[in-house]
Amino acid sequence: MKIELNNPNTRQKKTIFFIWILVVIGGMMLYIIFPDKINLLFLKNLVKDHYLAVLIIYFLLLSFRGLTMVPSTPLLLAGIIIFNPVELFILNMLGIMVSSTLVYYFSRYIGFDLYFEIRYEKYVKKIRNGFKDHGIPIIVAWSFFPLVPTDLIIYVGSTLRVNIFKCLLGVFVGEAILNASYILSARMILQL
């Protein structure tokens, strides 16, 4: 299989990918240059006067952070300070589901599926067979394990054409357990 590089659709995808990389790098640079201005604790100060705006900002950050492979845990920890536990759990799960959906379709749009199929054909076949037999348990376990990015399994699931509902169900179960554990543990620690 050969990817045609002069195809207008391929050029458009490259341009979007380049813009995406610039946004990620730009965001990181802003954080490095202005760490006192750009931090998650600014939400705590805003919450008193602008609760709805903070809710929307938090949700949008959760929803789009998956495209940058930034983990949701720092946002969750900031959210523990700002929101009540039930509200935080609901917000986090909604944001993670939106993020996972975006990652699933974005990775196909950019063409990661073709890249992996061509570059790692032998491994893709093995992983695909594993997903056929144990797809949801693999995604649940991956999503629950805190040291690996959940978005990565969504990228892989998308490139392997795993059904989106299987991906989202697996992510929901794994992330629900992980988020509930984090929220309850943090709340207990904060009450000590």
Secondary structure, 3 states (H helix, E strand, C coil): CCCCCCCHHHHHHHHHHHHHHHHHHHHHHHHHHCCCCCCCCHHHHHHCCCHHHHHHHHHHHHHHHHHHCCCCHHHHHHHHHHCCHHHHHHHHHHHHHHHHHHHHHHHHHHCHHHHHHHHCHHHHHHHHHHHHHHHHHHHHHHHHCCCCCHHHHHHHHHHCCCCHHHHHHHHHHHHHHHHHHHHHHHHHHHCC
